[in-house]
Amino acid sequence: MGNNGEFDIARWNLADVLPAHAGPELDRVLAEYEQRIKDFEEIRPQLQPGLAAAEFVEILQGYEALNVIGRRLGAYARLWFAGDTQSQAALGFMGRIDQLNAEAANRTLFFSLWWKALDDEAAAPLLAACGDYRYFLESLRRFKPHTLSEPEEKIVNLKDVNGMDAMLTLYDMVTNRFTFELEVDGEKKKLTRGQLMVYARDANPDVRAAVYRELYTRVYSEQANLLGQLYAYRVRDWYSENIQLRRHASPLSVRNLYNDIPDVAADALLDACRRNAGLFQRYFQLKARWIGMGKLRRYDIYAPVAASEKQYAYANAVDMVLDSFASFSPVIADKARRVFADTHIDAEVRPGKQDGAFCSSVLPRLTPYILLNYNGRARDVATLAHELGHAVHAMMAEDHSLLTFHSSLPLAETASVFAEMILTDRLLSQETDVAVRRDILANQIDDAYATVMRQAYFVLFEREAHELIRNGATTDALAERYLENLRAQFGDAVELSDEFRWEWVSIPHIYHTPFYCYAYSFGQLLVLALYRRYKIEGEAFKPKYLRILSYGGSESPTRILAEAGIDIASPEFWQGGFDVIRDVIDELERLETVKA
């Protein structure tokens, strides 16, 4: 952070996670980790049905303490690798730590297996006495019907480290090495994927088309057979472990159980998204008129409405976001400032760095880490607000234990999307120009499409792809099915070209965390509903919102949202989120009339 309130782009400081990745400091951490694991192994004889509640709480504290060290080691490895995916040292360290943490998980596995196997009558008094650990323990017991024997669980852990996790690392290494070429204003540029996608929002339609042809025709299609095969291995591994061995009802229900979301609620969300595809098709037809095209091409769905896009210096972007947070809640703004004060943000664009953006909440009371690739566009300012929202969410829940401060995936986007809406609201409050207001609202719908509909259709594709792969589908057959998925999304409103059949192999989430993406749709629609309440209730809403964040992962999403009067299994609730999107599109149509 610079002087006089200025902010400079800088790489993050990982010393707060781990003092060093080699030498005496690391040796001390590893020695403590080993000792805590040994101490924990010695409690095994105590695990009997008549275990006293005080002893049980002490055991839980020891379990949390050893996991704190494991989390530090794992987070440092991931953050170092994200900052430089081509570093052999970072890759080697990550492999070493993954193996170490897998061994630790195996050596302490007996505890969770004992807890899951304990009958309800014996578990009840222990649950009543364990305070903040309660929901963590309840969550473990949800998996009781799907838990294997201790030797089998150990084999699965080792299989993941040396098998599927290793393959996913290869996927990252392959895709993060990709470089892209694009001619802009007569100059040929070599770009990372993040830099390339900036031009997907270029005012020049030829540039937008060139971006996607470079992305999918030249680069990803060249590696499609390799990446498609990696995906097939991922899907088969998911099926073998979770359906054949663990006896889950379906591939999607595995994720639902991890999220503590009933299958009926996830189905209601996905059904609502499918029913409302026409809403965004209506918007794309409107946008085609604004930019002077008879019909949008898939190349054009993120095209800017304005002739040129304003550039934002990084320091100004930070000030804008923090000011918008402060206008809603000084508490939120103060927590966001911690990220900069502690140098826990890496916003620099550089070769080898992981594309995109994320927030890593490592431990309670440790300021979260944020990775950005800041290119100075309005989208980057919104992304900054989004990731700072994630950080604030973790900091609001920092009084919980390591085992309960992380929110579940469906609620993980609550603060991040809300932060973007606070920023948008701030910009609209200061703007009277009809054209500028239209641009701000259009950007909001662009983002809603990307966060709600696009992500939901990824999951709808995954649901089909998992079945197709089990039936022997080839990579080409999956690509054809993905094109059909896109046609269902866009109908007659958007012209599709053939290279988009390879979009799916470029989506890391479907490899790393199958069926993850509906959490984005869940979060966005939830926030739309919450934001509508805020506009109606004003100041009275804010304590309710901050309370939702403060739960972290200490309660189920169903309970947290029921307290706020939300039934996540209700189709009407999900439709309410789409009704907010419809209202914005209605406003855009009115602005078009005013401007005319």
C-alpha positions as CSV (number, residue, x, y, z in Angstrom):
1,M,0.0,0.0,0.0
2,G,1.4,3.4,-1.0
3,N,1.4,6.7,0.8
4,N,-1.6,9.1,1.2
5,G,-4.2,6.4,0.6
6,E,-2.7,5.3,-2.7
7,F,-2.5,1.6,-3.6
8,D,0.1,0.0,-5.8
9,I,0.0,-3.3,-7.6
10,A,2.3,-5.7,-5.7
11,R,2.8,-9.4,-5.3
12,W,1.5,-10.9,-2.1
13,N,3.6,-11.7,0.9
14,L,3.2,-15.3,1.9
15,A,5.3,-15.1,5.1
16,D,2.1,-14.8,7.2
17,V,1.1,-18.3,6.0
18,L,4.5,-20.0,6.4
19,P,7.8,-18.3,7.3
20,A,9.7,-20.2,4.6
21,H,9.5,-23.1,2.2
22,A,12.9,-24.5,3.1
23,G,15.5,-24.4,5.9
24,P,15.2,-24.4,9.7
25,E,11.8,-22.5,9.8
26,L,10.2,-25.1,7.6
27,D,11.9,-27.9,9.6
28,R,10.4,-26.6,12.8
29,V,6.9,-26.5,11.3
30,L,7.2,-30.0,9.9
31,A,8.5,-31.3,13.3
32,E,5.6,-29.7,15.1
33,Y,3.1,-31.2,12.6
34,E,4.6,-34.7,13.1
35,Q,4.4,-34.3,16.9
36,R,0.8,-33.2,16.9
37,I,-0.1,-36.1,14.6
38,K,1.7,-38.6,16.9
39,D,-0.1,-37.1,20.0
40,F,-3.4,-37.4,18.2
41,E,-2.8,-41.0,17.3
42,E,-2.3,-41.8,21.0
43,I,-6.0,-40.8,21.7
44,R,-7.3,-43.7,19.7
45,P,-7.9,-46.0,22.8
46,Q,-10.0,-43.2,24.4
47,L,-12.6,-43.4,21.6
48,Q,-15.2,-45.5,23.3
49,P,-19.0,-45.0,23.5
50,G,-18.8,-43.7,27.1
51,L,-16.2,-41.0,26.3
52,A,-16.7,-38.0,28.6
53,A,-17.8,-34.7,27.0
54,A,-14.7,-32.8,28.4
55,E,-12.3,-35.4,26.9
56,F,-14.1,-35.2,23.6
57,V,-13.8,-31.4,23.4
58,E,-10.0,-31.7,24.2
59,I,-9.7,-34.3,21.4
60,L,-11.4,-31.9,19.0
61,Q,-9.0,-29.1,20.0
62,G,-6.0,-31.3,19.2
63,Y,-7.6,-32.3,15.9
64,E,-8.1,-28.6,15.0
65,A,-4.5,-27.7,16.0
66,L,-2.9,-30.3,13.8
67,N,-5.2,-29.3,10.9
68,V,-4.1,-25.7,11.3
69,I,-0.6,-26.7,10.5
70,G,-1.7,-28.8,7.5
71,R,-3.8,-26.0,6.2
72,R,-0.9,-23.6,6.4
73,L,1.4,-25.9,4.5
74,G,-1.2,-26.7,1.9
75,A,-2.3,-23.1,1.4
76,Y,1.3,-21.9,1.0
77,A,2.0,-24.6,-1.6
78,R,-1.2,-23.6,-3.6
79,L,-0.6,-19.9,-3.4
80,W,3.1,-20.2,-4.4
81,F,2.2,-22.4,-7.4
82,A,-0.7,-20.1,-8.4
83,G,1.7,-17.2,-8.5
84,D,4.1,-19.1,-10.7
85,T,2.7,-22.3,-12.3
86,Q,5.9,-22.9,-14.2
87,S,8.2,-22.9,-11.2
88,Q,9.7,-26.4,-10.7
89,A,10.4,-25.5,-7.0
90,A,6.8,-24.5,-6.4
91,L,5.5,-27.7,-8.1
92,G,7.9,-29.9,-6.2
93,F,7.0,-28.3,-2.9
94,M,3.2,-28.7,-3.6
95,G,3.7,-32.4,-4.5
96,R,5.7,-32.9,-1.3
97,I,3.0,-31.2,0.9
98,D,0.1,-32.9,-0.9
99,Q,1.8,-36.3,0.0
100,L,2.5,-35.2,3.5
101,N,-1.1,-34.0,4.1
102,A,-2.5,-37.2,2.6
103,E,-0.4,-39.2,5.0
104,A,-1.6,-37.1,7.9
105,A,-5.2,-37.6,6.8
106,N,-4.7,-41.3,6.7
107,R,-3.0,-41.4,10.2
108,T,-5.9,-39.4,11.7
109,L,-8.7,-41.0,9.7
110,F,-9.6,-43.3,12.6
111,F,-11.3,-40.3,14.4
112,S,-13.8,-39.4,11.7
113,L,-14.5,-43.0,11.0
114,W,-15.2,-43.7,14.7
115,W,-17.4,-40.6,14.9
116,K,-19.5,-41.6,11.9
117,A,-19.9,-45.1,13.2
118,L,-21.0,-44.0,16.7
119,D,-24.7,-44.6,17.3
120,D,-27.0,-41.6,17.6
121,E,-27.7,-42.1,21.3
122,A,-24.0,-42.1,22.2
123,A,-23.3,-39.1,19.9
124,A,-26.0,-36.8,21.2
125,P,-24.4,-35.7,24.5
126,L,-21.1,-35.2,22.8
127,L,-22.7,-33.0,20.1
128,A,-24.5,-31.0,22.8
129,A,-21.1,-30.3,24.6
130,C,-18.9,-29.4,21.6
131,G,-20.0,-25.8,21.0
132,D,-18.7,-24.3,17.7
133,Y,-17.5,-27.7,16.5
134,R,-21.2,-29.0,16.3
135,Y,-22.0,-28.4,12.7
136,F,-18.6,-29.8,11.5
137,L,-19.5,-33.0,13.4
138,E,-23.0,-33.1,12.1
139,S,-21.6,-32.8,8.6
140,L,-19.3,-35.7,9.1
141,R,-22.3,-37.9,10.2
142,R,-24.2,-36.9,7.0
143,F,-21.6,-39.1,5.2
144,K,-22.1,-42.1,7.4
145,P,-24.0,-44.1,4.8
146,H,-21.2,-43.4,2.2
147,T,-18.2,-44.1,4.4
148,L,-15.9,-47.1,3.7
149,S,-13.7,-49.1,6.0
150,E,-10.5,-47.5,7.4
151,P,-8.2,-49.5,5.0
152,E,-10.4,-48.6,2.1
153,E,-10.5,-44.9,3.0
154,K,-6.7,-44.9,3.3
155,I,-6.4,-46.4,-0.2
156,V,-8.7,-43.7,-1.6
157,N,-6.7,-41.0,0.0
158,L,-3.4,-42.3,-1.5
159,K,-5.2,-42.9,-4.9
160,D,-6.3,-39.3,-5.0
161,V,-2.8,-37.9,-4.3
162,N,-0.9,-40.0,-6.8
163,G,-3.8,-40.5,-9.3
164,M,-6.5,-38.0,-9.8
165,D,-4.9,-35.0,-8.0
166,A,-1.8,-35.6,-10.0
167,M,-3.8,-35.6,-13.2
168,L,-5.5,-32.4,-12.2
169,T,-2.1,-30.8,-11.6
170,L,-1.1,-31.9,-15.1
171,Y,-4.3,-30.2,-16.5
172,D,-3.3,-27.0,-14.8
173,M,0.3,-27.2,-16.0
174,V,-0.8,-27.8,-19.6
175,T,-3.4,-25.1,-19.7
176,N,-1.4,-22.5,-17.8
177,R,1.4,-22.9,-20.3
178,F,-0.8,-21.9,-23.2
179,T,0.1,-18.6,-24.9
180,F,-2.3,-16.8,-27.2
181,E,-1.6,-14.5,-30.2
182,L,-3.8,-11.6,-31.2
183,E,-3.4,-8.8,-33.6
184,V,-4.6,-5.5,-32.2
185,D,-4.3,-2.2,-34.2
186,G,-1.7,-3.8,-36.5
187,E,0.4,-5.1,-33.6
188,K,0.7,-8.9,-32.8
189,K,0.6,-9.5,-29.1
190,K,1.5,-12.6,-27.1
191,L,-0.9,-12.9,-24.2
192,T,-2.0,-15.1,-21.3
193,R,-5.5,-16.3,-21.3
194,G,-6.5,-13.6,-18.8
195,Q,-5.0,-10.9,-21.0
196,L,-6.6,-12.4,-24.1
197,M,-10.1,-12.4,-22.6
198,V,-9.9,-8.7,-22.0
199,Y,-10.4,-8.3,-25.7
200,A,-13.6,-10.4,-25.6
201,R,-15.1,-7.1,-24.5
202,D,-13.4,-5.1,-27.2
203,A,-15.5,-2.6,-29.2
204,N,-14.2,-4.0,-32.5
205,P,-16.3,-7.1,-33.5
206,D,-13.4,-8.5,-35.6
207,V,-11.2,-8.4,-32.5
208,R,-13.9,-10.2,-30.4
209,A,-14.2,-12.9,-33.1
210,A,-10.4,-13.3,-33.3
211,V,-10.2,-13.8,-29.5
212,Y,-12.5,-16.8,-29.5
213,R,-11.0,-18.3,-32.7
214,E,-7.6,-18.1,-31.1
215,L,-8.8,-19.5,-27.8
216,Y,-10.8,-22.4,-29.1
217,T,-9.8,-23.0,-32.8
218,R,-6.1,-22.7,-32.6
219,V,-5.2,-23.5,-29.0
220,Y,-7.8,-25.5,-27.1
221,S,-8.9,-27.6,-30.1
222,E,-5.3,-28.6,-30.7
223,Q,-5.2,-30.1,-27.2
224,A,-8.8,-31.3,-27.1
225,N,-8.1,-35.0,-27.3
226,L,-5.7,-34.8,-24.4
227,L,-7.9,-32.5,-22.3
228,G,-11.0,-34.5,-23.2
229,Q,-9.3,-37.7,-22.1
230,L,-8.3,-36.1,-18.8
231,Y,-12.0,-35.2,-18.3
232,A,-13.1,-38.7,-19.1
233,Y,-10.7,-40.1,-16.4
234,R,-12.0,-37.5,-14.0
235,V,-15.6,-38.6,-14.6
236,R,-14.9,-42.3,-14.4
237,D,-12.9,-41.8,-11.2
238,W,-15.9,-39.8,-9.8
239,Y,-18.3,-42.6,-10.7
240,S,-16.1,-45.4,-9.4
241,E,-15.5,-43.9,-6.0
242,N,-18.8,-42.1,-5.4
243,I,-21.4,-44.2,-7.0
244,Q,-19.9,-47.7,-7.1
245,L,-18.0,-47.6,-3.8
246,R,-19.8,-45.0,-1.7
247,R,-23.3,-45.6,-3.1
248,H,-24.4,-42.1,-3.7
249,A,-27.7,-41.8,-5.6
250,S,-26.2,-39.8,-8.5
251,P,-23.0,-37.9,-9.5
252,L,-24.7,-34.6,-8.7
253,S,-26.0,-35.7,-5.3
254,V,-22.4,-36.1,-4.2
255,R,-21.8,-32.4,-4.5
256,N,-25.2,-31.7,-2.9
257,L,-24.3,-33.7,0.1
258,Y,-21.0,-31.8,0.4
259,N,-22.9,-28.6,0.1
260,D,-25.6,-29.7,2.5
261,I,-28.2,-28.9,0.0
262,P,-31.2,-31.2,-0.6
263,D,-31.3,-32.7,-4.1
264,V,-34.7,-31.2,-4.5
265,A,-33.3,-27.7,-3.9
266,A,-30.5,-28.1,-6.5
267,D,-33.0,-29.5,-9.0
268,A,-35.4,-26.5,-8.3
269,L,-32.5,-24.1,-9.0
270,L,-31.4,-25.8,-12.3
271,D,-35.1,-26.1,-13.5
272,A,-35.6,-22.4,-12.8
273,C,-32.5,-21.6,-14.9
274,R,-33.7,-23.8,-17.8
275,R,-37.2,-22.2,-17.7
276,N,-35.7,-18.6,-17.7
277,A,-33.3,-19.0,-20.6
278,G,-35.6,-16.9,-22.7
279,L,-35.1,-14.0,-20.4
280,F,-31.4,-13.6,-21.4
281,Q,-32.3,-14.4,-25.0
282,R,-34.6,-11.3,-24.9
283,Y,-31.6,-9.3,-23.5
284,F,-29.3,-10.5,-26.2
285,Q,-31.8,-9.4,-28.9
286,L,-31.9,-6.0,-27.2
287,K,-28.2,-5.7,-27.1
288,A,-27.9,-6.6,-30.7
289,R,-29.8,-3.5,-31.6
290,W,-27.6,-1.3,-29.4
291,I,-24.4,-2.4,-31.1
292,G,-25.9,-2.3,-34.6
293,M,-26.1,-6.0,-35.3
294,G,-29.1,-8.0,-36.6
295,K,-28.2,-10.9,-34.3
296,L,-25.5,-11.3,-31.7
297,R,-22.8,-13.9,-32.4
298,R,-21.5,-15.9,-29.5
299,Y,-18.4,-13.7,-29.9
300,D,-20.5,-10.6,-29.0
301,I,-22.4,-11.5,-25.8
302,Y,-19.9,-9.5,-23.7
303,A,-19.5,-6.7,-26.3
304,P,-19.4,-3.2,-24.7
305,V,-22.4,-1.1,-25.3
306,A,-20.3,2.1,-25.2
307,A,-17.9,2.8,-28.1
308,S,-14.8,2.6,-25.9
309,E,-14.2,1.2,-22.4
310,K,-12.9,3.5,-19.7
311,Q,-9.6,2.5,-18.1
312,Y,-9.2,2.6,-14.3
313,A,-5.9,2.9,-12.6
314,Y,-5.5,0.3,-9.9
315,A,-5.3,2.8,-7.1
316,N,-8.5,4.4,-8.2
317,A,-10.2,1.1,-8.5
318,V,-9.3,0.2,-5.0
319,D,-10.6,3.6,-3.7
320,M,-13.9,3.1,-5.6
321,V,-14.5,-0.3,-4.2
322,L,-13.6,0.7,-0.6
323,D,-15.7,3.8,-0.8
324,S,-18.7,1.7,-2.0
325,F,-18.2,-0.7,0.8
326,A,-18.0,2.1,3.4
327,S,-21.3,3.6,2.1
328,F,-23.0,0.3,3.0
329,S,-21.1,-0.6,6.2
330,P,-17.9,0.8,7.7
331,V,-17.3,-2.7,9.2
332,I,-17.1,-4.3,5.8
333,A,-14.8,-1.5,4.5
334,D,-12.4,-1.8,7.4
335,K,-12.1,-5.5,6.9
336,A,-11.5,-5.1,3.2
337,R,-8.7,-2.7,3.9
338,R,-6.9,-5.4,5.9
339,V,-6.1,-7.3,2.7
340,F,-4.1,-4.3,1.4
341,A,-2.6,-3.4,4.7
342,D,-1.2,-6.9,5.1
343,T,-0.1,-7.2,1.5
344,H,-2.2,-10.3,0.9
345,I,-3.2,-9.4,-2.7
346,D,-1.4,-10.2,-6.0
347,A,-2.9,-8.2,-8.8
348,E,0.0,-8.2,-11.2
349,V,-0.4,-9.6,-14.7
350,R,2.7,-11.8,-15.6
351,P,3.5,-14.9,-17.6
352,G,3.1,-18.2,-15.7
353,K,0.8,-16.8,-13.1
354,Q,-2.6,-18.5,-12.8
355,D,-5.3,-16.8,-14.9
356,G,-8.5,-15.5,-13.4
357,A,-9.1,-14.5,-9.8
358,F,-9.7,-16.2,-6.5
359,C,-9.8,-15.5,-2.7
360,S,-8.1,-18.0,-0.4
361,S,-9.3,-17.9,3.2
362,V,-6.6,-20.0,4.9
363,L,-7.3,-19.7,8.6
364,P,-9.6,-17.8,11.0
365,R,-8.1,-14.4,11.9
366,L,-5.5,-14.7,9.1
367,T,-6.3,-12.1,6.5
368,P,-7.4,-13.9,3.3
369,Y,-5.3,-13.9,0.2
370,I,-6.6,-12.6,-3.2
371,L,-5.2,-13.3,-6.7
372,L,-6.2,-11.0,-9.5
373,N,-5.0,-10.3,-13.0
374,Y,-5.7,-6.6,-13.1
375,N,-6.0,-5.1,-16.6
376,G,-7.6,-1.8,-15.8
377,R,-11.1,-2.5,-17.3
378,A,-14.4,-2.0,-15.5
379,R,-14.8,-5.8,-15.3
380,D,-11.5,-5.9,-13.3
381,V,-12.9,-3.3,-10.8
382,A,-16.0,-5.5,-10.4
383,T,-13.7,-8.6,-9.9
384,L,-11.8,-6.7,-7.2
385,A,-15.0,-6.0,-5.4
386,H,-16.1,-9.6,-5.8
387,E,-12.9,-11.1,-4.4
388,L,-12.8,-8.6,-1.5
389,G,-16.4,-9.6,-0.8
390,H,-15.1,-13.2,-0.3
391,A,-12.4,-11.9,2.0
392,V,-14.9,-10.0,4.1
393,H,-17.1,-13.0,4.4
394,A,-14.2,-15.0,5.9
395,M,-13.3,-12.2,8.2
396,M,-16.9,-11.8,9.4
397,A,-16.7,-15.5,10.4
398,E,-13.2,-15.4,11.9
399,D,-14.5,-16.1,15.5
400,H,-15.4,-19.6,14.5
401,S,-13.0,-22.6,14.5
402,L,-10.9,-23.7,11.5
403,L,-13.5,-26.4,11.1
404,T,-16.5,-24.1,10.9
405,F,-15.5,-20.7,9.5
406,H,-15.5,-21.6,5.8
407,S,-19.0,-21.1,4.3
408,S,-20.5,-23.9,2.3
409,L,-20.2,-23.5,-1.5
410,P,-23.9,-22.4,-2.1
411,L,-23.4,-19.5,0.3
412,A,-19.8,-18.8,-0.7
413,E,-20.8,-16.3,-3.3
414,T,-23.2,-14.3,-1.0
415,A,-20.7,-11.6,0.0
416,S,-18.8,-11.5,-3.3
417,V,-21.9,-10.9,-5.5
418,F,-23.4,-8.5,-2.9
419,A,-20.2,-6.6,-3.0
420,E,-20.4,-6.2,-6.8
421,M,-24.0,-4.9,-6.4
422,I,-23.0,-2.4,-3.8
423,L,-20.4,-1.1,-6.2
424,T,-23.0,-1.0,-9.0
425,D,-25.4,0.8,-6.8
426,R,-22.8,3.4,-5.8
427,L,-22.0,4.1,-9.5
428,L,-25.7,4.4,-10.4
429,S,-26.3,6.8,-7.5
430,Q,-23.7,9.2,-8.9
431,E,-24.8,9.0,-12.6
432,T,-27.6,10.9,-14.3
433,D,-26.5,10.4,-18.0
434,V,-28.9,8.0,-19.6
435,A,-26.3,6.4,-21.8
436,V,-23.9,5.8,-18.9
437,R,-26.7,4.3,-16.7
438,R,-27.6,2.0,-19.6
439,D,-24.0,0.8,-19.8
440,I,-23.8,0.2,-16.0
441,L,-27.1,-1.8,-16.1
442,A,-26.1,-3.7,-19.2
443,N,-22.8,-4.7,-17.5
444,Q,-24.9,-6.0,-14.6
445,I,-27.0,-8.2,-16.9
446,D,-23.8,-9.4,-18.7
447,D,-22.5,-10.5,-15.3
448,A,-25.8,-12.0,-14.3
449,Y,-25.7,-14.1,-17.5
450,A,-22.1,-15.2,-16.8
451,T,-22.8,-16.0,-13.1
452,V,-26.3,-17.5,-13.3
453,M,-27.2,-19.0,-16.7
454,R,-23.8,-19.9,-18.0
455,Q,-22.8,-21.6,-14.8
456,A,-26.1,-23.5,-14.5
457,Y,-25.7,-24.8,-18.1
458,F,-22.2,-26.0,-17.3
459,V,-23.8,-28.2,-14.6
460,L,-26.6,-29.3,-16.9
461,F,-23.9,-30.3,-19.4
462,E,-21.9,-32.1,-16.7
463,R,-24.9,-34.1,-15.6
464,E,-25.3,-35.4,-19.2
465,A,-21.5,-35.7,-19.8
466,H,-21.1,-38.0,-16.8
467,E,-23.7,-40.3,-18.2
468,L,-22.4,-40.2,-21.7
469,I,-18.8,-41.0,-20.6
470,R,-20.0,-44.0,-18.7
471,N,-21.6,-45.2,-21.9
472,G,-18.4,-44.8,-23.9
473,A,-18.9,-41.3,-25.5
474,T,-15.9,-40.0,-27.3
475,T,-14.4,-36.5,-26.9
476,D,-16.0,-35.5,-30.3
477,A,-19.4,-36.8,-29.1
478,L,-19.1,-34.7,-25.9
479,A,-18.2,-31.6,-28.0
480,E,-21.3,-32.1,-30.1
481,R,-23.4,-32.4,-27.0
482,Y,-21.9,-29.2,-25.6
483,L,-23.0,-27.4,-28.8
484,E,-26.5,-28.6,-28.2
485,N,-26.3,-27.3,-24.7
486,L,-25.3,-23.9,-26.1
487,R,-28.2,-23.9,-28.6
488,A,-30.6,-24.5,-25.7
489,Q,-29.2,-21.5,-23.8
490,F,-29.2,-19.1,-26.7
491,G,-32.2,-20.3,-28.9
492,D,-32.5,-18.1,-32.0
493,A,-31.1,-15.0,-30.2
494,V,-27.4,-15.8,-30.7
495,E,-25.5,-17.2,-33.7
496,L,-23.2,-20.0,-32.7
497,S,-20.0,-21.0,-34.5
498,D,-18.4,-24.4,-34.4
499,E,-15.3,-23.6,-32.4
500,F,-17.4,-23.2,-29.2
501,R,-17.8,-27.0,-29.1
502,W,-14.4,-26.9,-27.3
503,E,-15.4,-24.4,-24.6
504,W,-16.0,-27.2,-22.0
505,V,-12.4,-28.4,-22.0
506,S,-11.3,-24.9,-21.0
507,I,-13.4,-24.8,-17.8
508,P,-11.2,-25.8,-14.8
509,H,-14.1,-26.3,-12.4
510,I,-15.6,-29.3,-14.2
511,Y,-12.3,-31.0,-13.8
512,H,-11.3,-29.9,-10.3
513,T,-14.7,-29.7,-8.5
514,P,-17.4,-31.5,-10.5
515,F,-20.8,-29.8,-10.3
516,Y,-19.3,-26.8,-8.4
517,C,-20.7,-24.2,-10.8
518,Y,-24.3,-24.2,-9.6
519,A,-23.0,-22.6,-6.5
520,Y,-22.4,-19.4,-8.6
521,S,-26.1,-19.5,-9.8
522,F,-27.3,-20.2,-6.3
523,G,-25.2,-17.3,-4.9
524,Q,-26.2,-14.8,-7.6
525,L,-30.0,-15.5,-7.4
526,L,-29.8,-15.5,-3.6
527,V,-28.1,-12.1,-3.5
528,L,-30.6,-10.6,-6.0
529,A,-33.3,-11.6,-3.5
530,L,-31.4,-10.3,-0.6
531,Y,-30.6,-7.0,-2.4
532,R,-34.2,-6.5,-3.1
533,R,-34.9,-6.8,0.6
534,Y,-32.2,-4.3,1.3
535,K,-33.7,-1.7,-1.1
536,I,-37.1,-2.2,0.7
537,E,-35.9,-2.4,4.3
538,G,-32.9,0.0,4.2
539,E,-30.9,0.1,7.4
540,A,-33.0,-2.5,9.1
541,F,-31.7,-5.1,6.6
542,K,-28.0,-4.6,7.3
543,P,-27.7,-6.5,10.7
544,K,-29.5,-9.5,9.1
545,Y,-27.1,-9.5,6.2
546,L,-24.0,-9.3,8.4
547,R,-25.4,-12.1,10.6
548,I,-25.7,-14.4,7.5
549,L,-22.0,-13.7,6.8
550,S,-21.0,-14.2,10.4
551,Y,-22.3,-17.8,10.4
552,G,-19.5,-18.8,8.0
553,G,-19.8,-22.6,7.9
554,S,-21.1,-23.1,11.4
555,E,-24.7,-23.9,10.3
556,S,-26.3,-25.5,7.2
557,P,-27.3,-23.2,4.3
558,T,-30.9,-24.3,4.8
559,R,-30.9,-23.2,8.5
560,I,-29.1,-20.0,7.8
561,L,-31.4,-18.9,5.1
562,A,-34.5,-20.2,6.8
563,E,-33.7,-17.7,9.6
564,A,-33.8,-15.0,6.9
565,G,-37.2,-16.3,5.7
566,I,-35.9,-18.1,2.6
567,D,-37.0,-21.6,1.4
568,I,-34.3,-22.9,-1.0
569,A,-36.5,-25.8,-2.2
570,S,-39.2,-23.4,-3.4
571,P,-39.4,-22.8,-7.2
572,E,-41.0,-19.4,-6.3
573,F,-37.9,-18.3,-4.5
574,W,-35.6,-19.0,-7.4
575,Q,-38.1,-17.4,-9.8
576,G,-37.9,-14.3,-7.6
577,G,-34.2,-13.9,-8.4
578,F,-35.0,-14.0,-12.1
579,D,-37.8,-11.5,-11.6
580,V,-35.1,-9.0,-10.4
581,I,-33.2,-9.6,-13.6
582,R,-36.4,-9.1,-15.6
583,D,-36.9,-5.8,-13.9
584,V,-33.4,-4.6,-14.9
585,I,-34.1,-5.6,-18.5
586,D,-37.4,-3.7,-18.4
587,E,-35.5,-0.7,-17.2
588,L,-33.0,-1.0,-20.0
589,E,-35.8,-1.1,-22.5
590,R,-37.2,2.1,-20.9
591,L,-33.8,3.8,-21.1
592,E,-33.6,2.8,-24.8
593,T,-36.9,4.7,-25.4
594,V,-35.7,7.7,-23.4
595,K,-32.4,7.8,-25.3
596,A,-34.2,7.6,-28.6
